[in-house]
Amino acid sequence: MATAIIQPIAGVSANRETDIEVVYPSIAGEFIGSIIGSLMGIVAAFPSGEGIMKPVLLGIKLSLYIALGAILLPLGLLGYIVHKLLGKCYTLTNRSIQERGILGGAMSQQLALSEIQNIEITTAGGYEFYNAGDLNLQNAQGSTLMTLKAIPYPERLSQILIDAREARLQSDASLAQIQSRG
């Protein structure tokens, strides 16, 4: 009769790493994407107006978005295809954050969650259009250990990383307490 190994905390395994989420960076981090984001940002800076002129100016702004988007479409598709073939993705597990190639999945960098003390979000040119940012994962001394480039909605991933780190630290402390009893 097979018996299951009883885990001290539900879902926590002392010897198994489990994927939580895979995050694919935005095209904003690539050269072509930054150009497109910068050009679309110029249109975003076009005034929206007030009062009676507001509908007219918003119509002009929308027309500019559509025209520029149609012109940049081939460039955007090329950038997207290259990004998906040669780009990186980030895998968050219950123990670490890993940088992997999208094709093949070869790991190029790994950082234990317990090493992360602070997360700084920075933006670069063209990121605003994509609502993207770089996450600089820092140690207690403020040194950047790993940078997650061009992450869409970086505040969301930052919070998930903080929550995963806290869960990892609490689980490790609980497991150490349980092991010290035995």
C-alpha positions in Angstrom: 0.0 0.0 0.0 1.5 3.3 -1.1 1.5 6.1 1.5 1.9 9.8 0.8 4.7 11.7 2.4 3.1 14.0 4.9 4.3 17.5 4.4 4.5 19.8 7.5 3.0 22.7 5.6 0.5 22.1 2.8 2.0 22.6 -0.6 5.6 23.0 0.7 8.1 20.4 -0.1 11.6 20.4 1.4 13.1 19.1 -1.8 11.0 20.1 -4.8 11.0 23.3 -6.8 7.7 24.3 -8.3 7.0 26.8 -11.0 4.7 29.7 -9.9 4.6 31.8 -13.1 6.5 32.4 -16.4 6.8 36.0 -17.4 7.6 37.1 -21.0 9.2 40.5 -21.4 7.7 43.2 -23.5 9.1 44.0 -26.9 9.9 47.4 -25.3 13.3 46.0 -24.2 14.4 45.4 -27.8 15.8 48.0 -30.1 12.8 47.9 -32.5 10.3 48.0 -29.6 12.0 51.0 -28.0 11.8 52.9 -31.3 8.1 52.1 -31.7 7.4 53.0 -28.1 9.2 56.3 -28.5 7.3 57.2 -31.7 4.0 56.3 -30.1 4.9 58.3 -27.1 5.2 61.4 -29.2 1.6 60.9 -30.3 0.6 60.4 -26.7 2.1 63.8 -25.9 -0.3 65.4 -28.5 -2.7 67.7 -26.5 -6.2 66.3 -25.9 -7.6 69.8 -25.4 -10.5 71.1 -23.4 -14.0 72.4 -24.0 -15.4 72.4 -27.5 -12.1 71.4 -29.1 -11.6 68.3 -27.0 -13.6 65.9 -29.4 -11.7 67.3 -32.4 -8.3 67.0 -30.8 -9.1 63.5 -29.6 -10.1 62.5 -33.1 -6.9 63.8 -34.5 -4.9 62.0 -31.8 -6.7 58.7 -32.6 -6.1 59.2 -36.3 -2.4 59.7 -35.6 -2.3 56.5 -33.5 -3.9 54.5 -36.3 -1.8 56.0 -39.1 1.5 55.6 -37.2 0.5 52.1 -36.0 -0.3 51.0 -39.6 3.1 52.4 -40.8 5.0 50.7 -38.0 3.1 47.4 -38.2 5.7 45.5 -40.3 8.5 46.7 -38.1 6.6 45.7 -35.0 5.9 42.2 -36.4 9.6 41.7 -37.2 10.6 42.8 -33.7 8.0 40.5 -32.2 9.1 37.5 -34.2 12.8 38.1 -33.4 12.0 38.7 -29.8 10.1 35.4 -29.5 12.8 33.4 -31.3 15.9 34.8 -29.6 14.5 36.4 -26.4 14.5 35.4 -22.8 11.7 34.7 -20.3 11.7 34.6 -16.5 10.4 31.7 -14.5 9.4 32.3 -10.9 9.5 29.2 -8.7 8.8 28.7 -5.1 12.6 28.9 -4.5 14.1 31.2 -7.2 13.7 33.5 -10.2 15.3 32.1 -13.4 16.2 33.7 -16.7 15.7 31.2 -19.6 15.8 31.2 -23.3 12.3 31.2 -24.8 13.3 28.5 -27.3 14.9 25.5 -25.7 14.5 26.8 -22.1 18.2 26.9 -21.3 18.8 28.6 -18.0 21.2 31.5 -18.2 20.8 33.0 -14.7 19.2 32.0 -11.4 18.7 33.9 -8.2 17.4 32.5 -5.0 14.4 34.3 -3.6 16.0 34.5 -0.2 18.8 36.7 -1.6 16.3 39.4 -2.7 16.0 42.2 -0.2 14.7 45.1 -2.4 13.1 45.5 -5.8 13.7 48.7 -7.7 11.6 49.5 -10.8 13.2 51.6 -13.5 12.0 52.6 -17.0 13.9 53.3 -20.2 13.0 55.2 -23.4 9.9 53.9 -25.0 8.7 51.8 -22.0 5.9 54.1 -21.1 3.8 53.2 -24.2 4.0 49.5 -23.3 3.5 50.1 -19.5 6.8 48.2 -18.9 9.7 48.5 -16.6 12.9 46.9 -15.5 13.0 45.1 -12.1 16.3 45.4 -10.4 16.5 42.7 -7.8 18.9 43.9 -5.0 20.6 42.4 -2.0 20.7 44.0 1.5 23.7 46.2 0.5 21.7 47.6 -2.5 23.7 45.9 -5.2 21.7 44.7 -8.2 21.9 40.9 -8.3 19.7 40.4 -11.4 17.7 42.7 -13.7 14.4 41.5 -15.3 14.2 43.7 -18.4 11.0 45.2 -20.0 8.5 43.5 -17.7 4.8 44.4 -18.5 3.1 45.8 -15.4 6.3 45.7 -13.3 4.5 46.6 -10.1 2.4 43.4 -10.3 5.5 41.1 -10.7 7.3 43.0 -8.0 4.5 42.2 -5.6 4.4 38.6 -6.6 8.2 38.3 -6.1 7.9 39.9 -2.6 5.0 37.5 -1.7 6.9 34.5 -3.0 10.1 35.5 -1.1 8.1 36.0 2.1 6.4 32.6 1.7 9.8 31.0 1.0 11.4 32.6 4.1 8.4 31.6 6.3 8.4 28.0 4.9 12.2 27.7 5.5 11.8 28.9 9.1 8.9 26.5 9.7 10.7 23.6 8.3 13.8 24.4 10.4 11.7 24.6 13.5 10.0 21.3 12.7 13.4 19.6 12.0 14.8 21.0 15.3 12.1 19.2 17.2 12.9 15.8 15.8 
